[in-house]
């Protein structure tokens, strides 16, 4: 026992999490750390002031394993990595005995407890602390479920995305963006022959006459009520398209 899985932090390494992991190893609450889709955790733990290895020769005194789950900051991330939240929910509801702690990067804190209560839950002698952490984790996931449900409903799937450019790169971008369940329409400005016949959510902008200058793109954004503009070529960036869009 005494393994800590660190799940879903991506490139983030919050100081609060690093401090907790380092302290947990020092106090022999955990013996090993397993990052999962948390690529920077290992390197940052090795740096000062933590100097903590993922695997430690000292045995752990903990009676339980630990899962630290980074709460997704967007509904898109939550849906993209849905298997992670499913595993967290399953661990809690199945009565596995694992201690589950959700970390919210927005508030830089653990939901339902703090470092001290997590260590207490790991000891196996504080069922109340473990239950509070589990309850807060489920509540956090339920909130994201509600947001995802609202965006997946027919009324919620109305995001229009404009892809600026006419090359193969822009075609690939359009296909990738169209995969999102939150996007209802992908309009290429000006697009090419491939995007013209791609079908589904993807189409070429009407009435732009092959143009992709700032005025044309801005007018298209206003006409369609687009929620996002993805710029493929370098030329529009050099011409200041991003700045123009920000001003509007």
HELIX and SHEET records of a PDB file:
HELIX    1   1 UNK A   15  UNK A   26  1                                  12    
HELIX    2   2 UNK A   41  UNK A   46  1                                   6    
HELIX    3   3 UNK A   75  UNK A   80  1                                   6    
HELIX    4   4 UNK A   82  UNK A   93  1                                  12    
HELIX    5   5 UNK A  115  UNK A  122  1                                   8    
HELIX    6   6 UNK A  127  UNK A  152  1                                  26    
HELIX    7   7 UNK A  168  UNK A  178  1                                  11    
HELIX    8   8 UNK A  193  UNK A  198  1                                   6    
HELIX    9   9 UNK A  214  UNK A  224  1                                  11    
HELIX   10  10 UNK A  234  UNK A  238  1                                   5    
HELIX   11  11 UNK A  241  UNK A  247  1                                   7    
SHEET    1   A 5 UNK A  32  UNK A  36  0                                        
SHEET    2   A 5 UNK A   3  UNK A   7  1                                        
SHEET    3   A 5 UNK A  66  UNK A  70  1                                        
SHEET    4   A 5 UNK A  99  UNK A 104  1                                        
SHEET    5   A 5 UNK A 109  UNK A 110 -1                                        
SHEET    1   B 4 UNK A 202  UNK A 204  0                                        
SHEET    2   B 4 UNK A 183  UNK A 190  1                                        
SHEET    3   B 4 UNK A 159  UNK A 165  1                                        
SHEET    4   B 4 UNK A 228  UNK A 231  1                                        
END                                                                             
